[in-house]
């Protein structure tokens, strides 16, 4: 029985790594996802924080939905063993400690997912003050992750 369980776990891990692709591909996809995330957060910041006079509910809601989509896309699959070394579009900035901090990373990732999903809900209401508050929570969750596992430039 233990052999079957071990074999199943090994095959699952191998399949997950195979689906995610080689290290460089995982890093490129990960970097692309975060670039897309950054672009959409900049759209919201521009309309809700920097220039609220330009606020467009549909534009902000679309950006919030894009952020939630990235948050729920399974980014964890792009953090395979070895992705703390290597180059995607540029050198990875993942701290090697990432692999020793799985529980902390999971907590931070879950916080981001929850904040992103709530942002999408709040953005749909068009309440600019509520959007600004929830947008701040998304930003806090991003910072928590950066502080935990990202090498500063």
Secondary structure as UniProt FT lines:
FT   HELIX           2..20
FT   HELIX           23..44
FT   HELIX           45..50
FT   HELIX           52..54
FT   HELIX           57..71
FT   HELIX           75..78
FT   TURN            81..84
FT   HELIX           96..100
FT   HELIX           102..125
FT   HELIX           128..149
//
